[in-house]
Amino acid sequence: MAYSVTLVPGHGSAAGPYIFTRRTTCLVGRAGECRIRPAGDDRKVSRHHCLLDVDPPQVRVQDLGSSNGTYVNGRRLPPGPAVRDLADGDELRVGDTVLRVQIGTAEPADGVARDPVEATHTLLDAAETGEPALAPIRGYRVLQELGRGGQGVVHLVRDESTGELLALKTLLAHGVVDPAARDGFLREFACTRALRHPNVVAFHSGGAHGNTFYFTSEFCRLGSVADLVARAGGRLDVGQAVGVTLQVLRGLHYAHTAEVPVRLLDGTITVRRGLVHRDIKPQNLLLTGARDDATVKIADFGLAKAFDSAGLSGHTLTGAMGGSLAFMPRGQVIDFKYARPEVDLWAVTACLYWMLTGSPPRDFPAGVDPVAVVLREPPVAVRDRLAALPPRLADLVDSTLVDKPRITVTTATDLAHALRRAL
């Protein structure tokens, strides 16, 4: 069943009405990039006043530390990262602008989320009983847990018939899975599976069983770039950090320009040119091969963000951004679905900055809303963190991390050439 969320302006009318039929974020304020702006010049409204997280039929609001507050039904919301659910008929007020929420009533979800480790073992047990949808993972044995995040867990498994070691990722959907959301996400996975490049983790199989999704991929035995930096004491030297970055850029150039088959709803196949990752960070850059000459591989190409965008995680979009905000440009926060190649280029440069300095480009003080930091604060000049960094490399890093009004570097090839010239 399709749902929509409509915000109908009342007193202090903005343009509107604002109709949302798909999952997105919406910034409210006086700044030019805000989708909802007050009529006239209402100085009670901050430039970035509040953020709406819309997943029809759900809608949530988060104040962004506005000077005069965000009000729901006459009561002021506390500032900070906490979100407030809005219901049909609620009134949202920013300054003199009032927006009435019109929202459908969702069917109650009777699914209950389980522990992801339990879900993994349940999947493998069902595969052994001959469940057709789980045939690709029949005969797999769990060896150890490799890691987990907000959506699931990754295990090292062995295919007992071949002895091959693989990574098995299990994702738990929130509640009952809508068939359209499931099919859309699995189509997105099929695009990712089509990617084949030395610097992109190869997916082998995947599917869904109830509210559990599973994927198998090649196993990268040396861990992640985050692990590498930890082993090095918190920072890498220039040569190693740039070497990692150039490998990532080779993978991104391929993915951003690759032709991948896409199965449409009617069963026909078309071709999509280029995929954007949308969640490049040190934990998603994996290492394999020889320890002193490791190959860097980009993992989870867009799957985490696609899982959230499909509404399968049950997270707020701002919550889903969580650990990624330090490596996310402001344009992607303003519009969560903003997914052009340059967001990956900004993120990989943020990873380079972090590998060199041990810190992300922006400071995130305790108690300050990280979303507001990304929206309002520019990156710290890299030589303020590491004065010994060669000036040409520092200038390139700083210029690439400019994300207001836009990111100027648009291709992985251009960034790779610039990096080599800066050394």
N, C-alpha and C positions, 0 to 999 in steps of 0.2 A: 504494500500500500504506500502511495506517495504522500508526503506531508510537506507543508510549507510553514514558514514563520514570516509574519508581516508586522512591521513597525509602522504604525499610523501616527503621523505628527498631529499634535493638538496645539495647545498654547505655545507661543514662540516658535511657530511652525518652521521646521526645516523643509526641504523640498518634498521628498517622499511621495506616496508611501514606499517603503523599502521592503521588497519581497525576496525571501531567500528560499530556494528549493533544494540547495545542495550544501554540503558541509563547507564552511569557510570561516574566516575571521573578519571582523569589521571594526575599524578604528573610528572613534567618535571624537571630534575636537575641531579646533579652528585651523589646524595646519592643512596645507593644500592637498596632502596625500590622504586625508581622512575621507572615508566614503560618506559619512554623515556629518554635515557641518551645520551649525546653527544659522538661522536667518539673521541678516544684518551683521553687526560687529559686537556680539555679546561677549563682553570682557569677563563675564563670570565663568566662561568656558575656557579651559586650558587648551593649549595647542594640541596636546595628546591627552584627552580627558579620561576616556575609559575604552575598554576593549570588549567587544561582543564575540562570543564563541558560539557559533550557530551550527547545529547538527539536527535539522528538522526531524522530529517535532521538539527537540530540546534547544534551549537558548540560555546562555549564561553571561553574566557581566562581571568585569573586574575593573575596579577603579585603578588608575595609573598614577596615584599620588596627586590628583588634581587639587588646585588651591581651594576651590569652593565646594568640592564634594560631588559624588554621584548619589542620587536618591532613588529608592524603589518604594513606591507607595508612601511617599512622604518621609521615609526613614533613611538617614545617611548611611552609606556603606563604609565599613572601615577601609582605609587605604591598605595597599599591599597585595601580595599574590593570591589571597583567598578569593574564590569566585562565588557568586550568588546565582542560583537557578531562578529563572523567571518563568511565570506561569501565565496561561491565557488570562487576559484582563489586567495584568500588572501594568503600572505606569512607571516609566523610567524618566527621570528628569535630570538634565544637565543644564546648568544655568537657567535660562528662561524657556528652554525647549523641553517639551513633554512628548514622549513617544509611548503610545499604547500598544501593548503586545497582543497580537492575535495569533493563536497557536492551536493546532489540532491536539487531540488526545491520543497518545500512543497506546498501542496494545501492550498490556503488561508482559514483561519478559519472564518466562518461567525457567529459563536456563540458569544454572548455578555455576559460577566459575570454580574450577578446581585448581589444586596445586599443579604447576606445570610439570614437575617431576613425575607426579602420579599420572598425569595425562600422557607423558611419554611412554611409561610402562604399559598403560592401558592400550595405547596405539599398537605397541609391539605385540602384546598378548592377542589383540584382535587380528593382527596380521597373521599370526601363527594359526588361528582358527580358520583361515581361508577367506577373510573379508576381502572382496574383490578390489575395493578402493585402496586397500593397503598393500596390494601385491608388491609394489616396488620396495617396501621395507621388510618383507618377509625374510626371516633368517638373520636379522640384525641383532647384535648383542651389545648392550650398553657397557662401556668400559669405564668412563669417568665423566664428570661434569666439567665442561670447559668454561662456562660463564652463563650469566643470566642478566636479564634487564627487566624493564617494566612490563613487557608483553609476553615473555616466555623464557625458555632455557635452551642452551646448546649443549649437546652431549657428544663425546667421541664414541663412535660405534664401529663395530667390525662386521663386515658381511661374512658370515661363517662359511658361505659357499665359495668365496674367492680369496678371503683373507684381507680384502681391501679395507683400509681405514677411511672413514668418512665423518663429517660433521652432520649431526641430525639436529635441526632446529625445530622446536615445538612452540607454536603460538596459540594462546587461548583467546578465543573471541569472547566478548562480553555478552552474556545472555544468549537468547535464541538468535541464530544466524539468519538474516534475511537472505533468501536465495539470490536476489539480484546483487547484493553486496558481496556475497561469496563468489559468484561467477565473475563479477568485475575484478575482484582482487586476484582470482586465479588467472584471469586473462593478463593482468599486469605481471604476474609471476612468469607466465609463458614468454613475455617479452624479455624479462631478465634472464630466463633460462637460455634464450637464443644467443646471449652474449658469449663470445669465445675469444679471449685475448690473454696473453701471458700475465698482464697486470690487473685482471679482473677474476675474482673467485668464480669458479665454474659451478653452477647448480646442475644437479643430476635429475632429481625427481621431486615431486611435491604434490600435495593434494589436501583434501579436507575430509574429516570424519566427525560428524556432529558439530560441536563448536570448537573443535581442535584442528588447526592447520599444521602441516608438517612439510619440511623441505630438507633435502640432503644436498651437501656440497662437498667439494674437495676439502681435505683437512690441511690446515696451515700450521705446522708443528712448532713454529717459533713464536707463536703468540701475535700480539699486536704491536703497533708503533708505540702505543702507550706503555706496554711492557718493556720495549726496547729502551725508551727514555728513562723509565724507572731503574732499569739495570745499569744505565750509564750515570746515575746519580742525579737525574733531573733535567739534564740538558745534553744536546748533541753538538759536536763541532760543526762548523759551517759546511765542510765537505760532505759529511754524512747526512746532515739535514737536507741539503740541497739535492743530494743523490736520491734520497727517499722521495722528495717532492717531484723530481723529474720522472721517476717511475710512475707515480700517481698520475701525473699529467699525460703520460703515454696512454694509460688506461682510460682517462677521461676523454682524450681526443678520439679514441676508438669509439667509446660509448656514445659520445655526443654526435657522432656522424654515422654510426652504424645503421644499416637497414635491417629492421627486425619484423618478422611476420606477426600480424595481429588478427586474431579471430574475432569477427564481429558477431553481434547478437543473432544475426540470421544464419550464422555458420560459415559465411564466406570469409576469405582471407584477403587482407590488404597489407600494405607495407607502411610501417612508421619509420621515419628517419630520425634517429637519435633518441637517447634516453638520458634523463638528468637524475643524478643520485639523490640530491636534496638533504643528505645527512652525512656529509663528509666530516669525520672527526677522527682523532688518533685511534680510538677503539675499533673503528671500522676499516682500518688499514692493517692488513694481516701480513705476516712474514712467513716465508717457506724457503726451502733449499738449504744451502750451506750457511752457517751462522756468520762467517766473515764475508759472505757475498750473497746476502739474502735477496730474494725476489719479493717485491712489495705487491700485494694484491688488494684491490678494493672489494670489500664485502658488502652484502645486503643491498644491492643496487636498487635503491628506491623502495624496497619492500616495507621497511618500518613506516615510512611516511604514507605509503599506499594503504597499509593496514589501518592507520589512524584516519586517513581521509575517507576510507570506506565506512567509518563508524564502527569497526569491529572491535577496537580496543576498549571502548567505553570511556577513554580518557577525554578530558578537555583538550582542545588543540594546544592551548598554552601549557597545559601539563605535559602533553606529549613532547613539546619542545624541550622541556626540562634540561637534561644533560647536554643538549645540542646548542643551547643559546650562545655559549661562548664561541662557537664556530659558525654562527649564522648571521648573515647580513641583515640590515634593518628592513630592506624591502621584502624579505621573506617573512618577517614578523608582521609587517603591515598587511600582507596578503599571503596567507599560509599556502595557497595554491600557486604562488609565484614560483615558477620552476623553469627558469631559463638557464642555459649553461653557465652564465656568469655567477650564479649563486654557488656552484661547485668550485669555481675558480677562486672566489673570495674565501670559501671555506678551506681550500687546500693551502692558500696563502696564510690563513689564520693558523693552520696546523704547522706550517713552516715557522711562523713567529713563535709558536708555543715550543717547538723542538729547540729553537735557538735560545730562548729566554727562560723557559720553564713557566711562563705565564701566558694567558690568552690576551688578545689585543685590547680588550676592554677590562677595566676593573669592576668587580661585582662586590661592593661592600656588604657586609652582613646587615640584614634588616632592610635592604633596599630591593625593591621589586626588580628582578633581572630583566623583565620585559621592558620596563621603563628605561633601564640602563641602555639596552640596545637601541631603543627609539631615540634617546636624547643625547647620549654621550658618544663622542667620536673615539676611535681607537687611540691608544697611547702610542706616541712615536716610538718605534722599536729601539732606537738608540737611547731613549730614556730608560729602557730596561737593560740594554747591553751596549755600553758606550764604545766597546772595542769592535763592534760590527763594521765591516767595510762600508764606507759611505754609499757606494753605488748600489750595493745590495740593500742597504737600509732604505734608500730612496725608492727602490722598486717595491719593496714590501709595503712601505707607507702609502705609496700612490695606488697600489692595487687594492689596499684595504679601505680606500675612500668609497663609501657606499651612499653618499648623499650629495647630489640628488640621484645619482646612479653609479653603477660599477662600470668603469671604462674598459677594462680588459674583457674581451668577449670570446676568445678562443684559447684552448689549451695550448695550441701550437705557438701562438704569439707569446703567451706567458713563459713557455719553456725557452724560446729563443731569448727573451729578455733576461731570464735567469742566467743563462749561459754567458750572455754579454756582461752581466753584472759581476761576474767572478773575477 
